[in-house]
């Protein structure tokens, strides 16, 4: 029983140590970043509309979070005007690809 428990624990730890690959294609996502770079690619950028806040960096974010956020903008659940417009133009595959690219590209500490 002790051996089975130790083997199971080792298997779980190994599974947790393997980075999860996002569902999208990071190379395809990199080709789709031009609409993101205007705000998210400028270090220290702050938006002035609809409120003033620091625009977050996308590199290193969790892919699942990014896809969920883009879907929320597309559905209107989230309401930033620029993001609603951009997300509205994205297919689900575009969202997955962008999320895979940014999740795999850490660019330093978030703003």
SVG drawing of the C-alpha trace seen along z (x, -y; Angstrom):
<svg xmlns="http://www.w3.org/2000/svg" viewBox="-23 -60 34 62">
<polyline fill="none" stroke="black" stroke-width="0.4" points="0.0,0.0 2.8,-2.4 4.5,-1.8 1.2,-2.5 0.7,-5.7 4.2,-6.9 3.9,-6.0 0.6,-7.9 2.0,-10.9 5.1,-10.9 2.8,-10.7 0.7,-13.6 3.8,-15.7 5.3,-15.0 2.0,-15.9 1.9,-19.2 5.5,-20.0 4.8,-19.8 3.8,-23.2 0.3,-23.1 0.3,-24.0 -2.4,-26.4 -5.0,-25.1 -3.9,-27.6 -0.9,-27.9 1.7,-30.4 3.2,-30.9 -0.2,-31.7 -0.9,-33.9 2.3,-35.9 1.1,-36.8 -2.2,-38.2 -0.7,-40.5 -0.7,-43.8 -4.1,-44.8 -2.8,-44.2 0.6,-45.9 -0.8,-49.4 -1.7,-49.4 -0.3,-46.3 3.0,-46.5 4.0,-49.9 5.8,-49.8 4.1,-51.9 1.2,-52.8 -1.9,-54.3 -5.3,-54.5 -7.4,-57.7 -10.7,-56.3 -13.1,-55.3 -10.9,-55.6 -7.2,-56.1 -5.4,-52.9 -2.2,-51.1 -2.6,-48.8 -1.6,-45.3 1.3,-43.4 0.0,-40.2 3.3,-38.2 3.2,-35.4 -0.5,-35.6 -2.5,-32.4 -3.9,-31.4 -7.2,-30.3 -7.7,-33.6 -6.9,-35.5 -9.4,-33.4 -12.1,-33.9 -11.4,-37.7 -11.6,-38.0 -14.9,-36.0 -16.3,-38.3 -15.4,-41.4 -16.9,-39.8 -20.1,-39.0 -20.3,-42.4 -19.9,-41.0 -16.8,-43.2 -17.2,-46.7 -13.9,-48.4 -14.9,-50.0 -11.6,-49.3 -11.5,-45.7 -15.1,-45.1 -14.4,-46.1 -11.2,-44.1 -12.6,-41.0 -15.7,-41.2 -13.5,-40.7 -11.8,-37.6 -12.8,-34.0 -12.4,-31.5 -9.3,-30.2 -7.8,-33.7 -8.4,-34.0 -6.8,-30.6 -3.8,-31.4 -3.2,-34.9 -3.5,-33.4 -1.0,-30.6 1.4,-33.2 1.2,-35.6 1.2,-32.7 4.5,-31.5 6.1,-35.0 7.0,-36.5 8.1,-40.1 9.0,-41.1 7.0,-42.3 3.4,-43.5 2.8,-47.2"/>
</svg>
